[in-house]
Amino acid sequence: MAMTDKFNPIRTLIVDDSHDECMLLNAELRSESSIKLIGFVHDGIEAISYLRGIEEFHDREMFPYPDLVLLDFCMPRCNGIGVLRFLNGQFHRPRVVLWSTTMERMNVPLAFRLGADMVCRKPTRKEELMEIISRIEARIFRHAPVLFPETRIRTPGASALPGRQIAPTASIK
């Protein structure tokens, strides 16, 4: 059984100031059944507006909240770190891949502290992009919960009661 038979597609927002990059990513991800591209925005200010659901992005039917953001580091007005700073204060937030062609200019430890789930070089070939998507799916979205054996909870004056099975959360940082 394929992964997509068991899971919904990952709603993905692309944030990149290059329209050409967005077109290429669209062409490469369009046939990937595990990914559902929900939109493109072209700088950090637009990304924050989209994530907040304000201005032209207020209609969540047309602009659904993403599960995943593919976030370029270097953009005008507000870069990828600025978007991560915004998301860092949010209770509900999407998973984020922060990428760049200029990795030497990026503060990777800061990106992880601000909540990036993955930081990497921007892919230049479809194979590289598919490897990133595959890693994200396996390590974040398709991670099966680990169930602990049933435990017994004792309360004063009562017999043993069956406990609950607990699924811990996983992090790939």
LUMFI-503077 format. One line per 10 residues: number of its first residue (from 0); their letters; for each residue x, y, z of N, C-alpha, C. Coordinates in Angstrom, 2 decimals. Atoms other than C-alpha are relative to their C-alpha. Layout:
<sites>
NUM) a) X,Y,Z,X,Y,Z,X,Y,Z ~ ...
</sites>
This chain:
<sites>
0) mamtdkfnpi) 0.84,-1.19,0.00,0.00,0.00,0.00,0.89,1.25,0.00 ~ -0.80,-1.22,0.09,1.46,3.40,-0.99,-0.34,0.94,1.13 ~ 0.22,-0.95,-1.10,1.86,6.15,1.57,-1.22,0.87,-0.25 ~ 1.11,-0.89,0.28,-0.69,8.29,-0.20,-1.34,-0.69,0.15 ~ 1.24,0.69,-0.26,-3.29,5.56,0.26,-0.43,0.18,1.45 ~ 0.27,-0.08,-1.42,-3.05,6.08,4.01,-0.07,1.43,0.53 ~ -0.13,-1.36,-0.51,-2.42,9.83,4.34,-0.53,1.01,-1.00 ~ 0.41,-1.11,0.86,-3.82,13.08,3.02,1.23,0.67,-0.58 ~ -1.15,-0.74,0.55,-1.57,15.10,0.72,0.40,1.14,0.94 ~ -0.55,-1.05,-0.84,0.65,17.62,2.49,-0.27,1.35,-0.69
10) rtlivddshd) 0.31,-1.33,0.55,-0.75,21.13,1.89,1.25,0.86,0.12 ~ -1.31,-0.64,0.04,2.32,23.07,0.81,-0.08,1.40,-0.59 ~ -0.11,-1.39,0.45,2.93,26.81,0.50,1.45,0.24,-0.37 ~ -1.35,-0.34,0.43,5.96,27.98,-1.47,0.19,1.50,0.16 ~ -0.33,-1.41,-0.22,7.58,31.25,-0.42,1.35,0.26,-0.65 ~ -1.23,-0.26,0.76,10.14,32.48,-2.95,-0.21,1.25,-0.84 ~ 0.13,-1.24,0.76,10.79,35.86,-4.53,0.19,-0.19,-1.50 ~ -0.21,0.27,1.43,11.70,34.26,-7.88,-1.23,-0.68,-0.59 ~ 1.14,0.60,0.68,8.67,33.66,-10.08,0.42,-1.23,-0.79 ~ -0.51,1.15,0.75,10.81,31.32,-12.18,0.18,-1.21,0.91
20) ecmllnaelr) -0.15,1.10,-0.96,11.67,29.22,-9.10,-1.36,-0.59,0.35 ~ 1.34,0.48,-0.33,7.99,29.01,-8.21,-0.58,-0.84,-1.13 ~ 0.50,0.77,1.16,7.12,27.85,-11.74,0.70,-1.35,-0.08 ~ -0.73,1.27,0.03,9.86,25.20,-11.62,-0.46,-0.94,1.10 ~ 0.48,0.83,-1.11,8.77,23.95,-8.20,-1.40,-0.52,-0.28 ~ 1.35,0.43,0.37,5.18,23.84,-9.41,0.05,-1.15,-1.00 ~ -0.11,1.05,1.02,6.17,21.78,-12.45,0.54,-1.30,0.59 ~ -0.62,1.20,-0.57,8.29,19.39,-10.38,-0.88,-0.67,1.05 ~ 0.81,0.58,-1.08,5.82,18.92,-7.51,-1.43,-0.34,-0.42 ~ 1.39,0.19,0.45,2.58,18.89,-9.51,-0.37,-1.48,-0.11
30) sessikligf) 0.31,1.42,0.17,2.82,15.16,-10.22,0.23,-0.82,1.27 ~ -0.27,0.71,-1.26,3.82,14.26,-6.64,-1.31,-0.11,0.79 ~ 1.32,0.19,-0.62,0.64,12.76,-5.14,-0.01,0.29,1.50 ~ -0.04,-0.26,-1.44,1.82,13.27,-1.55,0.01,1.49,0.33 ~ -0.07,-1.46,-0.18,2.07,17.06,-2.05,-1.18,0.66,-0.70 ~ 1.04,-0.82,0.62,-0.79,19.47,-2.67,0.44,1.45,0.10 ~ -0.41,-1.40,-0.01,0.46,22.90,-3.68,-1.23,0.88,0.17 ~ 1.16,-0.85,-0.30,-1.90,25.46,-2.17,0.24,1.46,-0.33 ~ -0.24,-1.39,0.34,-0.16,28.67,-3.14,1.47,0.36,-0.06 ~ -1.33,-0.57,0.13,2.86,30.81,-3.86,-0.08,1.44,0.47
40) vhdgieaisy) -0.15,-1.41,-0.37,3.87,34.05,-2.20,1.46,0.37,-0.22 ~ -1.29,-0.39,0.54,6.90,36.10,-3.11,0.91,0.80,0.93 ~ -0.92,-0.55,-1.00,8.33,37.58,0.07,-0.55,-0.32,1.39 ~ 0.38,0.33,-1.36,8.19,37.24,3.83,-1.24,0.73,0.49 ~ 1.19,-0.76,-0.41,5.55,39.96,4.29,-1.26,-0.69,-0.52 ~ 1.14,0.73,0.56,3.16,38.13,1.93,-0.19,-1.34,0.73 ~ 0.08,1.29,-0.70,3.99,34.84,3.69,-0.69,0.18,1.35 ~ 0.60,-0.25,-1.31,3.08,36.28,7.09,-1.48,0.34,-0.15 ~ 1.42,-0.32,0.25,-0.17,37.74,5.68,-0.77,-1.27,-0.33 ~ 0.65,1.27,0.35,-1.01,34.35,4.17,-0.22,-0.83,1.26
50) lrgieefhdr) 0.09,0.83,-1.20,-0.27,32.53,7.43,-0.99,0.56,1.02 ~ 0.96,-0.63,-0.93,-2.31,35.03,9.45,-1.42,-0.01,-0.56 ~ 1.32,-0.01,0.63,-5.19,34.81,6.95,-0.59,1.39,-0.07 ~ 0.47,-1.39,0.08,-5.40,38.58,6.48,0.18,0.53,-1.41 ~ -0.05,-0.70,1.27,-5.73,41.01,3.59,-0.54,-0.91,-1.11 ~ 0.55,0.79,1.12,-6.12,39.17,0.26,-0.05,-1.50,0.30 ~ -0.03,1.42,-0.36,-5.58,35.81,2.06,-1.02,-0.36,1.08 ~ 0.94,0.22,-1.10,-8.55,36.06,4.46,-0.93,-1.19,-0.24 ~ 0.92,1.10,0.32,-10.63,33.38,2.67,0.75,-1.33,0.09 ~ -0.72,1.26,-0.23,-9.38,30.05,4.09,-0.47,-1.12,-0.94
60) emfpypdlvl) 0.39,0.96,1.04,-11.37,28.14,1.44,0.94,0.14,-1.20 ~ -0.90,-0.25,1.13,-9.25,29.77,-1.26,1.47,-0.09,0.39 ~ -1.38,-0.04,-0.48,-6.08,30.07,0.86,0.11,-0.81,1.29 ~ -0.02,0.84,-1.21,-5.99,27.09,3.24,1.33,0.11,0.75 ~ -1.21,-0.03,-0.82,-3.52,26.95,6.10,0.90,-1.17,-0.41 ~ -0.89,1.06,0.47,-0.44,24.99,5.04,0.45,-0.96,1.11 ~ -0.68,0.96,-0.88,1.01,21.86,6.62,1.50,0.21,-0.07 ~ -1.42,-0.14,0.28,4.39,22.66,5.10,0.25,1.30,-0.75 ~ -0.44,-1.19,0.72,6.15,25.86,4.01,1.41,-0.28,-0.51 ~ -1.32,0.06,0.62,9.05,25.66,1.56,0.44,1.46,-0.12
70) ldfcmprcng) -0.31,-1.40,-0.25,10.74,28.92,2.54,1.40,0.36,-0.47 ~ -1.29,-0.52,0.45,13.50,30.74,0.70,0.58,0.89,1.09 ~ -0.66,-0.81,-1.01,16.06,32.39,2.97,0.13,1.45,-0.44 ~ -0.34,-1.34,0.46,16.99,35.40,0.85,-1.13,0.58,-0.86 ~ 1.11,-0.66,0.70,14.00,37.59,-0.11,-0.05,1.47,0.40 ~ 0.14,-1.42,-0.36,13.22,41.33,-0.18,-1.06,0.18,1.09 ~ 0.95,-0.44,-1.03,11.23,43.10,2.56,0.07,-0.80,1.29 ~ -0.05,0.84,-1.19,11.30,40.15,4.98,0.54,-1.36,-0.43 ~ -0.61,1.26,0.43,13.60,37.15,4.65,-0.58,-1.20,0.75 ~ 0.48,1.21,-0.63,13.09,33.56,5.75,0.11,0.01,1.52
80) igvlrflngq) -0.17,-0.09,-1.46,14.44,34.25,9.25,-1.12,0.86,0.60 ~ 1.12,-0.83,-0.47,11.81,37.01,9.63,-1.30,-0.78,0.08 ~ 1.20,0.84,-0.03,9.06,34.53,8.76,0.09,-0.99,1.16 ~ -0.17,0.91,-1.14,10.51,32.04,11.27,-0.21,0.71,1.33 ~ 0.23,-0.77,-1.24,10.52,34.78,13.94,-1.49,0.16,0.25 ~ 1.46,-0.11,-0.14,6.81,35.35,13.28,-0.58,-1.34,0.45 ~ 0.56,1.31,-0.32,6.03,31.62,13.38,0.40,-0.49,1.39 ~ -0.49,0.44,-1.30,8.08,31.12,16.54,-0.98,0.35,1.12 ~ 0.96,-0.42,-1.02,5.40,32.95,18.52,-1.39,-0.58,-0.18 ~ 1.33,0.54,0.30,2.49,31.01,17.05,-0.22,-1.35,0.68
90) fhrprvvlws) 0.34,1.28,-0.63,0.72,28.17,18.86,-0.11,-1.09,-1.06 ~ 0.18,0.95,1.10,-0.33,26.40,15.64,0.85,0.50,-1.16 ~ -0.88,-0.44,1.08,2.31,26.50,12.95,0.29,-1.15,-0.95 ~ -0.35,1.05,0.95,3.23,24.63,9.78,1.44,-0.46,0.21 ~ -1.39,0.43,0.04,6.41,22.62,9.35,0.69,0.86,-1.05 ~ -0.71,-0.93,0.88,9.12,24.65,7.62,1.33,-0.60,-0.45 ~ -1.30,0.27,0.59,11.95,23.82,5.26,0.55,1.35,-0.43 ~ -0.68,-1.24,0.37,14.28,26.82,5.08,1.15,-0.38,-0.90 ~ -1.09,0.35,0.90,16.56,26.66,2.08,0.55,1.23,-0.69 ~ -0.68,-1.13,0.62,19.00,28.86,0.23,1.09,-0.48,-0.95
100) ttmermnvpl) -1.17,0.26,0.85,21.56,28.94,-2.55,1.24,0.61,0.63 ~ -1.12,-0.65,-0.68,23.74,31.02,-0.21,0.05,-0.45,1.46 ~ -0.01,0.56,-1.36,24.08,28.74,2.82,1.02,0.69,0.91 ~ -1.03,-0.64,-0.81,27.22,30.55,3.97,-0.49,1.29,0.65 ~ 0.56,-1.23,-0.57,25.11,33.66,4.68,-1.07,-0.28,1.06 ~ 1.09,0.35,-0.90,22.55,31.77,6.78,0.53,-0.41,1.38 ~ -0.30,0.40,-1.37,22.69,31.42,10.56,-0.85,-1.24,0.31 ~ 0.74,1.25,-0.13,21.66,27.75,10.72,-0.46,-0.27,1.44 ~ 0.48,0.22,-1.37,21.60,27.43,14.55,-1.18,0.91,0.37 ~ 1.12,-0.91,-0.26,19.32,30.50,14.73,-1.26,-0.51,-0.68
110) afrlgadmvc) 1.17,0.52,0.73,17.02,29.02,12.09,-0.65,-1.15,0.76 ~ 0.55,1.11,-0.78,16.64,25.84,14.16,-0.62,0.49,1.31 ~ 0.57,-0.54,-1.25,16.10,27.83,17.37,-1.36,0.66,-0.24 ~ 1.25,-0.67,0.33,13.33,29.76,15.62,-1.06,-0.97,-0.53 ~ 1.02,0.99,0.35,11.60,26.53,14.61,0.08,-0.63,-1.37 ~ -0.12,0.69,1.29,12.85,25.46,11.18,0.10,-1.50,0.26 ~ -0.05,1.45,-0.14,12.31,21.74,10.79,1.13,-0.60,-0.82 ~ -1.12,0.43,0.83,14.94,21.40,8.09,0.62,1.25,-0.61 ~ -0.74,-1.07,0.64,17.63,23.76,6.78,0.93,-0.67,-0.99 ~ -0.80,0.67,1.03,19.31,22.86,3.50,0.27,0.93,-1.18
120) rkptrkeelm) -0.27,-0.71,1.25,20.74,24.04,0.22,-1.21,-0.15,-0.91 ~ 1.13,0.05,0.92,18.02,24.91,-2.29,0.32,-1.00,-1.11 ~ -0.28,1.01,1.03,17.69,22.01,-4.72,0.14,0.63,-1.39 ~ -0.21,-0.47,1.38,18.96,22.55,-8.25,-0.47,-1.03,-1.02 ~ 0.49,1.07,0.88,17.72,19.24,-9.68,-1.22,-0.64,0.63 ~ 1.22,0.64,-0.49,14.44,17.37,-9.40,0.33,-1.11,1.00 ~ -0.39,1.08,-0.91,16.22,14.45,-7.71,0.28,0.54,1.40 ~ -0.29,-0.62,-1.30,17.45,16.77,-4.93,-1.29,0.43,0.69 ~ 1.28,-0.42,-0.56,13.96,18.20,-4.44,-0.77,-1.21,0.51 ~ 0.73,1.20,-0.42,12.43,14.72,-4.28,0.63,-0.64,1.24
130) eiisrieari) -0.67,0.50,-1.20,15.04,13.68,-1.70,-0.43,0.81,1.23 ~ 0.45,-0.86,-1.11,14.09,16.66,0.50,-1.44,-0.33,0.37 ~ 1.41,0.33,-0.24,10.37,15.89,0.12,-0.11,-1.36,0.68 ~ 0.02,1.35,-0.58,11.00,12.23,0.90,0.43,0.02,1.47 ~ -0.47,-0.10,-1.39,12.94,13.10,4.07,-1.06,0.66,0.89 ~ 1.04,-0.69,-0.77,10.23,15.51,5.22,-1.18,-0.94,0.26 ~ 1.12,0.93,-0.16,7.49,12.94,4.61,0.31,-1.05,1.05 ~ -0.35,1.11,-0.88,9.31,10.15,6.40,0.25,0.43,1.43 ~ -0.42,-0.39,-1.35,10.63,12.12,9.36,-0.99,0.89,0.72 ~ 0.95,-0.90,-0.66,7.76,14.51,10.02,-1.43,-0.44,-0.21
140) frhapvlfpe) 1.42,0.21,0.28,4.48,13.76,8.28,-0.44,-1.45,0.03 ~ 0.41,1.40,0.09,4.51,10.00,7.92,0.57,-0.84,1.13 ~ -0.59,0.70,-1.14,6.10,9.12,11.24,-1.12,-0.70,0.78 ~ 1.02,0.75,-0.73,4.02,6.36,12.79,0.18,0.21,1.49 ~ -0.13,-0.16,-1.45,3.25,6.93,16.48,0.50,-1.28,0.65 ~ -0.50,1.13,-0.78,5.02,4.70,18.95,-0.93,-0.16,1.18 ~ 0.92,0.25,-1.10,2.60,3.11,21.38,0.73,-0.76,1.09 ~ -0.60,0.66,-1.14,3.82,2.17,24.82,-0.92,-1.12,0.46 ~ 0.86,1.07,-0.52,2.60,-1.06,26.42,-0.96,0.57,1.04 ~ 1.00,-0.45,-0.95,-0.50,-0.67,28.51,0.56,-0.08,1.42
150) trirtpgasa) -0.47,-0.04,-1.38,0.25,0.29,32.10,-1.19,-0.06,0.94 ~ 1.05,0.03,-1.02,-1.74,-0.10,35.28,0.17,1.22,0.90 ~ -0.02,-1.16,-0.88,-2.64,2.97,37.30,-0.73,-0.39,1.28 ~ 0.63,0.34,-1.28,-3.38,2.48,41.00,-0.45,1.29,0.69 ~ 0.52,-1.12,-0.79,-5.56,4.85,42.97,-0.32,-0.54,1.38 ~ 0.27,0.47,-1.37,-6.04,4.65,46.76,-1.40,-0.58,0.10 ~ 1.28,0.63,-0.25,-8.82,2.22,47.66,-0.68,-0.57,-1.22 ~ 0.63,0.54,1.21,-9.47,1.08,44.08,0.89,-1.10,-0.58 ~ -0.78,1.03,0.66,-8.40,-1.89,42.07,0.77,0.62,-1.17 ~ -0.81,-0.51,1.12,-5.90,-1.54,39.24,-0.90,0.31,-1.20
160) lpgrqiapta) 0.75,-0.43,1.18,-7.33,0.35,36.27,0.92,-0.02,-1.21 ~ -0.87,-0.04,1.18,-6.05,-0.04,32.74,0.38,1.44,-0.32 ~ -0.48,-1.33,0.35,-3.94,2.90,31.68,-0.28,0.33,-1.46 ~ 0.19,-0.44,1.38,-3.83,4.73,28.37,1.28,-0.22,-0.77 ~ -1.16,0.07,0.85,-1.54,4.21,25.48,0.34,1.41,-0.44 ~ -0.45,-1.36,0.26,0.53,7.29,24.79,0.89,-0.01,-1.23 ~ -0.85,-0.15,1.18,2.04,8.37,21.49,0.81,1.28,0.17 ~ -0.82,-1.20,-0.16,4.98,10.74,22.05,0.16,0.72,-1.34 ~ -0.26,-0.75,1.22,5.69,13.49,19.56,1.45,-0.16,-0.40 ~ -1.36,0.16,0.51,8.78,13.31,17.39,0.48,1.31,-0.59
170) sik) -0.61,-1.20,0.58,11.14,16.04,16.28,1.19,-0.43,-0.82 ~ -1.16,0.39,0.80,13.73,15.89,13.54,1.13,1.00,0.13 ~ -1.05,-0.99,-0.17,15.78,18.81,14.74,1.23,-0.63,0.58
</sites>
